[in-house]
């Protein structure tokens, strides 16, 4: 099985070229690929398949040629992955499967069609306006933290930390607790602290995230969009640019009434071939 390894601010992926949808991909194979000791190691798998060749995306084939078939590292599906779309776009362009187009390259996902643009060496993707839908709580150790529920195509719970709790001190080796009735398919939980002002951004925040199906990751693009939406709301703004620092680097999120652009680096670091027999023994 051929693969490419890539990442966006440390959120890393195994990309599998499968234009005609012929790979017999299973949850166990995905989990084995993502194993950081016995496999290649990644937060998730991006299968590169034509929308017309995948049953989950055939309805988008008239709008987008390519479907990002995203799997979490535990073998489960996710509707959206903002960094994944950006790395997926880098792969399409670098491999000659697509070219940048005016208005953005359309990419089909399980959350719908999004558009990606290449600008100044970075890749930005419009995930559409985040929807703040209410409140909920997360528990972490002995802490109970109030959070804001945000829909970015996938579910998020954004918890702004009180000043007495240090972001770096949180133990994210285990999943935060949440109300399963409110999040029946699980939720990505973001923890947020303020940052110092930076040039080119209206607001600056720092974030850590525990992603459903992948544990703590160095970055989460859709999570950064959710955090930006909450930061702007709390600042009394209806839009603006937010610098979001994650353990893997910096993302910039620009929000208005019609769009949410997630921008940052997206790199491909290796190509190779994996022995499935060795991987799954």
Buried (B, 14 or more C-beta within 10 A) or exposed (E): BEBBBBBBBBBBBBBBBBEEBEBEBEEEBBBBBBBEEEBBBBBBBBBBBBBBBBEBBBEBBEEBBBBBBBBBBBBBBBBBBBBBBBBBBBBBBEBEBBEBEEEBBBBBBBBBBBBBBBEEEBBBBBBBBBEBEEEBBBEBEEBEBEBBBBBBBBBBBBBBBEEEBEBEEBEBEEBBBBEEEBBEEBBBBBBBBBBEEBEEBBBBBBBBBBBBBBBBBBBBBBBBBBBBBBBBBBEEEEBBBBBBBBBBBBBBBBBEEEEBBBBBBBBBEEEEEBEEEEBBE
